[in-house]
Amino acid sequence: MTKFNELKIPQLKNALEQRGLSAAGNKAELQARLREAMEAEGVSVDEYVFHLEIEELSTKVEGRAEAPGPSAGLDMNMMMTAISQISSQMSQLSSQISSELSSQINAQLEKQDTRISQVLSQLEAQKTHVTSQLETQDLKITQLQEKTGGIETEVDAMKARLCELQLNRPNDLTGGSKVNAPSFDGTVSFSIFKLQFETTATTNNWGTADKVAALVVSLKGSAAEVLQTVPEIDRGNYDAIMAAIERRYGSDHRQQMFQMELMNRFQKINETLQEYATEIERLAHLAYAKETADFIEKMKCQAFVRGLRDPETKRAAYSTPKGTFAETMSFALAQETAALLSKPVHRVHRVHVEEPNSLEETIRDVIRESLSQMTRRSSSDIKCYNCGKIGHISRNCSTPHSQSKANSGGRKRISETDNTAPETQQPLN
């Protein structure tokens, strides 16, 4: 396959002769004549590829076929020889190419096999290392399990020994004072009683049997009736007895009552802020015992500010809210102290206000005051009804009774002339 510019003079002449053109002239003339002919045929000269050998062979074969002669067999033999040579060259080339490719492929495969063998050996080494480490860890775990089993056995033995000592120890503690168990009659808070009882049991190092005995003895009055609701099989169970008491006197069913009490709790007239805050805190914990600490803190602050007696302190607390209950109480105390210090100082007399008495006490006081006034009268205001003289009474009079009759007229006149009677002699209305 040859391009136009690569054609030689015989090839140019052959191409011109095939087109019926003159083959005379030099190479430049032949190229120019062939270019014009090919352009006239509409062929791109620069891109056209000439197949000269096949064309020459076909031309020779056609020419020899048209003009057969004694050399026709020889040319045919030559053509077959050329074809066989070309095929042998192609077979040699293909064999050479295949051998080179196979050698390259075999080399690449050998390299890949070598790499795979190396990777497999590394993986095998890592596997062996990991297996040895796992075996070491399994051995350590087995040793730890054996040690743990021995420790658990010792702990169980110590627990059994401790229970035996608690059951068989003397009633009185040696080297320390014994705390008496609190009593419970249902009037105090159950949570407080439970806390006191658990603390006493821990301090006295009571066992389960001791706690049951102390709890049964601690119940007084109507609270002792709870034992009747506990089945006989559970009367030796501390948790069952405590649960029965809690069902009756626990605060779970009274939470709504505590919530209403907290909502309607206001500071009393003679109640200090500290006392009021303590009561608010107690009611809040009873009313919202199962809520979170943040929620209880919020409810305490709201109830405390809502129930403040002083309007100025309440206004300041509402206008400057605080994050915690302690801060709110401290702020209210500061406001109250500032209000007291900012008031003008006036000297006032202390006035004692007596509480009103009942009607019966009032009547008794009036009679007692009248009798005291009568006994406090001076002797010059007392007149004897026997002799009519002033200064003594008839019981202490020394004048005989007959003489007093003779002087009765005088007494009457004296009585008539006495225009003013003592106030104490007036009848009480």
C-alpha positions in Angstrom: 0.0 0.0 0.0 1.6 3.2 -1.1 0.7 6.9 -1.1 0.8 9.1 -4.3 4.1 10.8 -3.4 5.8 7.5 -2.8 5.1 6.1 -6.3 8.1 5.3 -8.4 8.4 5.9 -12.2 7.4 2.3 -13.2 4.4 2.5 -10.8 3.4 5.9 -12.2 3.7 4.6 -15.8 1.6 1.5 -14.9 -1.1 3.7 -13.3 -1.1 5.9 -16.4 -1.3 3.0 -18.8 -4.3 1.5 -16.8 -6.1 4.8 -17.5 -5.1 4.9 -21.2 -2.8 7.8 -20.8 0.7 8.5 -22.2 3.5 7.1 -20.1 6.3 9.2 -21.7 8.2 11.9 -19.8 10.1 12.3 -16.6 8.7 11.6 -13.1 7.4 15.2 -12.5 5.4 15.0 -15.8 4.1 11.6 -15.0 3.0 12.7 -11.5 1.3 15.8 -12.9 -0.5 13.8 -15.6 -1.7 11.1 -13.1 -2.9 13.8 -10.6 -5.0 15.5 -13.2 -6.5 12.2 -14.2 -7.3 11.2 -10.6 -8.7 14.6 -9.8 -10.9 14.4 -12.9 -12.1 11.0 -11.6 -13.0 12.8 -8.2 -10.3 10.9 -6.2 -8.5 12.7 -3.4 -4.9 12.2 -4.5 -3.2 12.8 -1.1 -5.5 10.3 0.7 -5.6 7.6 -2.0 -3.7 4.4 -1.3 -2.3 2.4 -4.2 -2.2 -1.4 -4.0 0.5 -1.9 -6.5 1.6 -5.5 -6.0 -1.9 -6.9 -6.4 -2.6 -4.5 -9.3 0.7 -5.5 -11.0 0.1 -9.1 -10.5 -3.5 -8.9 -11.7 -2.3 -6.8 -14.7 0.4 -9.4 -15.5 -2.0 -12.2 -15.1 -4.6 -10.5 -17.3 -1.9 -9.6 -19.9 -0.6 -13.1 -19.9 -4.1 -14.5 -20.1 -4.8 -12.3 -23.1 -1.5 -13.2 -24.7 -0.8 -16.8 -23.8 2.5 -18.2 -24.7 5.1 -20.7 -23.8 6.1 -18.6 -20.6 2.6 -18.7 -19.1 3.3 -21.7 -17.0 6.5 -20.3 -15.7 4.8 -17.1 -14.6 2.1 -19.0 -12.9 4.8 -21.0 -11.0 6.5 -17.8 -10.0 3.3 -16.4 -8.7 2.6 -19.5 -6.7 6.1 -19.5 -5.4 5.7 -15.8 -4.4 2.4 -16.6 -2.7 3.9 -19.5 -0.8 6.8 -17.3 0.2 4.4 -14.7 1.5 2.3 -17.2 3.4 5.5 -18.7 4.9 6.6 -15.3 6.0 3.2 -14.6 7.5 3.2 -17.9 9.3 6.7 -17.2 10.6 5.7 -13.7 11.7 2.6 -15.0 13.4 4.6 -17.7 15.2 7.1 -15.2 16.2 4.4 -12.9 17.5 2.6 -15.7 19.4 5.9 -16.9 20.9 6.8 -13.4 22.1 3.2 -12.8 23.4 3.3 -16.2 25.2 6.7 -15.5 26.7 5.5 -12.1 27.9 2.3 -13.5 29.3 4.2 -16.3 31.0 6.5 -13.8 32.5 3.6 -11.7 33.8 1.9 -14.8 35.2 5.1 -15.8 36.9 5.4 -12.4 38.5 1.7 -12.5 39.6 2.2 -16.0 41.0 5.3 -14.8 42.9 3.3 -11.9 44.4 0.4 -14.1 45.3 2.7 -16.5 47.0 4.3 -13.7 49.0 0.9 -12.3 50.0 -0.3 -15.8 51.0 2.9 -16.4 53.0 2.3 -13.0 54.8 -1.3 -13.9 55.5 -0.3 -17.3 56.8 2.3 -15.7 59.1 -0.3 -13.1 60.4 -2.8 -15.9 60.9 -0.3 -17.9 62.9 0.5 -14.8 65.0 -3.2 -14.0 65.6 -3.9 -17.7 66.5 -1.1 -17.6 69.0 -2.4 -14.4 70.6 -5.9 -15.8 70.8 -4.6 -18.9 72.5 -2.7 -16.7 75.0 -5.8 -14.7 75.6 -7.9 -17.8 76.1 -5.4 -19.1 78.6 -5.5 -15.8 80.5 -9.3 -15.8 80.5 -9.3 -19.3 81.8 -7.0 -18.3 84.6 -9.1 -15.3 85.4 -12.2 -17.3 85.5 -10.6 -19.8 87.9 -9.5 -16.9 90.1 -13.0 -15.3 89.9 -14.6 -18.6 90.8 -12.3 -18.8 93.8 -13.1 -15.2 94.9 -16.9 -15.8 94.5 -16.6 -18.9 96.7 -14.8 -16.9 99.3 -17.3 -14.0 99.1 -20.2 -16.5 99.5 -18.5 -18.0 102.5 -17.9 -14.5 104.0 -21.6 -13.6 103.4 -22.7 -16.8 105.1 -20.4 -16.2 108.0 -21.6 -12.6 108.3 -25.3 -13.7 108.3 -24.4 -16.3 111.0 -22.7 -13.6 113.1 -25.7 -11.2 112.7 -28.1 -13.9 113.7 -26.1 -15.1 116.7 -24.6 -11.9 117.9 -25.7 -10.6 121.4 -28.5 -8.1 121.7 -26.4 -5.3 123.2 -23.7 -3.8 121.0 -20.2 -3.8 122.5 -18.1 -0.8 122.2 -20.9 1.6 121.1 -24.4 2.9 122.0 -27.5 1.3 120.6 -30.0 3.6 118.8 -33.7 3.0 119.7 -36.1 2.4 116.9 -38.7 5.2 116.2 -42.3 4.5 116.8 -45.1 5.1 114.2 -48.7 5.7 114.9 -49.7 7.1 111.6 -49.7 10.8 112.5 -46.2 11.6 111.2 -45.0 11.3 107.6 -44.4 7.8 106.5 -41.3 8.8 104.5 -39.7 10.4 107.6 -40.5 7.3 109.6 -39.0 5.0 107.0 -35.8 7.1 106.8 -35.5 7.1 110.5 -36.1 3.3 110.8 -33.6 2.5 108.0 -31.0 4.7 109.6 -31.5 3.0 112.9 -31.3 -0.4 111.4 -28.0 0.5 109.6 -26.5 2.0 112.8 -27.4 -1.0 114.9 -26.3 -3.4 112.2 -29.6 -5.3 112.3 -30.2 -8.4 110.3 -33.5 -9.2 108.5 -35.1 -10.9 111.6 -34.0 -7.9 113.8 -35.6 -5.4 111.4 -38.8 -7.4 111.3 -39.0 -7.6 115.1 -38.2 -3.9 115.5 -40.7 -2.8 112.9 -43.5 -4.8 114.4 -42.8 -3.4 117.9 -42.5 0.2 116.4 -46.1 0.2 115.2 -48.5 1.9 117.7 -52.2 2.7 117.8 -54.1 2.4 114.5 -50.8 1.8 112.6 -50.5 -1.6 114.4 -53.8 -2.7 112.7 -51.9 -2.8 109.4 -50.4 -6.1 110.6 -53.8 -7.7 110.3 -53.7 -7.1 106.5 -50.4 -8.9 106.1 -50.8 -12.6 105.4 -49.3 -14.9 108.0 -46.8 -16.3 105.5 -45.4 -12.8 105.0 -45.4 -11.6 108.6 -41.7 -12.5 108.8 -40.9 -10.6 105.5 -39.6 -7.1 106.2 -40.4 -5.8 102.7 -44.0 -7.1 102.8 -44.7 -5.4 106.1 -43.1 -2.1 105.0 -45.1 -2.2 101.8 -48.4 -2.7 103.7 -47.6 0.3 105.9 -46.7 2.4 102.8 -50.0 1.4 101.0 -51.9 2.8 104.0 -49.8 5.8 105.1 -47.7 6.5 102.1 -47.9 9.9 100.4 -48.7 8.7 96.9 -52.4 8.9 97.3 -52.1 12.2 99.1 -50.2 14.0 96.4 -53.2 15.8 95.1 -54.1 17.0 98.6 -50.5 18.3 99.0 -50.7 20.0 95.6 -53.9 21.9 96.6 -52.3 22.8 100.0 -49.2 24.1 98.2 -51.4 26.1 95.8 -53.3 27.8 98.6 -50.3 28.3 100.9 -49.7 32.0 101.7 -47.3 33.6 104.2 -49.0 34.2 107.5 -49.0 37.5 109.4 -46.4 36.5 112.1 -44.5 34.0 109.9 -41.0 34.8 108.9 -39.7 34.2 105.4 -37.4 31.4 106.6 -40.4 29.5 108.2 -42.6 30.2 105.1 -39.8 28.9 102.7 -39.3 25.8 104.8 -43.0 25.0 104.6 -43.2 25.6 100.9 -40.2 23.3 100.3 -41.8 20.6 102.4 -45.1 20.7 100.6 -43.4 20.8 97.1 -41.4 17.7 97.8 -44.6 15.9 99.1 -46.8 17.1 96.2 -44.3 16.3 93.4 -42.2 13.4 94.9 -42.0 11.5 91.6 -41.1 14.5 89.4 -37.6 15.6 88.4 -35.5 18.0 90.5 -35.8 20.8 88.0 -39.6 20.6 88.0 -39.8 20.6 91.8 -37.4 23.6 91.9 -39.6 25.5 89.5 -42.8 24.7 91.4 -41.1 25.8 94.7 -40.1 29.2 93.2 -43.6 29.8 91.8 -45.4 28.9 95.0 -43.0 30.9 97.2 -43.4 34.1 95.2 -47.1 33.7 94.8 -47.7 33.5 98.6 -45.5 36.4 99.7 -47.3 38.7 102.0 -45.4 42.0 101.3 -46.6 43.4 97.9 -43.3 45.2 97.3 -41.2 42.0 97.8 -43.6 40.1 95.6 -43.4 42.7 92.8 -39.6 42.7 93.0 -39.5 38.8 92.9 -41.8 38.7 89.9 -39.8 41.4 88.0 -36.4 39.7 88.7 -36.9 35.9 88.5 -34.2 33.7 89.8 -33.0 30.3 88.6 -33.1 28.4 91.9 -35.3 28.3 95.1 -32.3 29.3 97.3 -31.6 32.4 95.1 -35.3 33.4 95.1 -35.5 33.2 99.0 -32.2 35.1 99.4 -33.5 37.8 97.0 -36.8 38.1 99.0 -34.8 38.3 102.3 -32.7 41.1 100.8 -35.8 43.0 99.6 -37.4 42.7 103.0 -34.3 43.8 104.8 -33.9 46.8 102.5 -37.5 47.8 103.0 -37.1 47.7 106.8 -33.9 49.7 106.7 -35.4 52.3 104.3 -38.3 53.1 106.6 -38.1 56.3 108.7 -37.4 55.8 112.4 -40.2 57.0 114.8 -40.4 56.5 118.5 -43.7 54.9 119.3 -45.1 53.7 122.6 -45.6 50.0 122.9 -49.3 49.2 123.0 -50.5 45.9 124.4 -53.6 44.8 122.6 -55.6 42.3 124.6 -57.6 39.7 122.8 -61.4 40.0 123.4 -62.7 37.8 126.1 -66.0 35.9 126.1 -69.2 37.3 127.5 -69.0 35.3 130.7 -65.5 36.5 131.3 -66.6 40.1 130.7 -69.4 39.8 133.3 -67.0 38.3 135.8 -64.6 41.2 135.3 -67.3 43.8 135.8 -68.5 42.1 139.1 -64.9 41.7 140.3 -64.2 45.4 139.6 -67.4 46.5 141.4 -66.5 44.5 144.5 -63.1 45.8 144.5 -64.4 49.4 144.3 -66.7 48.7 147.2 -63.9 47.4 149.3 -61.7 50.3 148.4 -64.1 52.9 149.6 -62.9 55.0 152.5 -64.4 54.5 156.0 -65.9 58.0 155.9 -68.3 56.9 153.2 -69.6 53.9 155.2 -72.8 54.5 157.3 -74.1 52.2 160.0 -77.8 51.1 159.5 -78.1 50.4 163.3 -77.2 53.6 164.8 -77.1 55.8 161.8 -73.5 57.0 162.4 -70.9 57.2 159.7 -67.6 55.3 159.9 -68.6 51.7 160.6 -71.1 49.1 159.6 -74.0 47.7 161.6 -72.2 44.4 162.2 -69.5 46.3 164.1 -71.8 48.7 165.8 -71.5 49.0 169.7 -74.9 50.8 170.2 -77.7 48.5 171.7 -80.5 47.6 169.4 -83.2 49.3 171.6 -81.4 52.6 171.4 -81.0 52.2 167.7 -84.9 52.0 167.5 -85.2 55.2 169.4 -82.9 56.8 167.0 -84.6 55.3 163.9 -86.5 58.6 163.4 -83.2 60.3 163.3 -81.8 57.8 160.9 -84.8 58.3 158.6 -84.3 62.0 158.7 -80.6 61.6 158.0 -81.5 59.3 155.2 -83.9 61.8 153.8 -81.4 64.6 154.0 -78.7 62.5 152.3 -79.2 63.5 148.7 -76.3 61.7 147.1 -75.8 57.9 147.5 -72.5 56.3 146.7 -72.2 55.1 143.2 -71.3 51.6 144.4 -74.7 51.3 146.1 -76.5 51.7 142.8 -78.0 48.4 141.5 -76.2 46.9 138.6 -78.2 46.8 135.4 
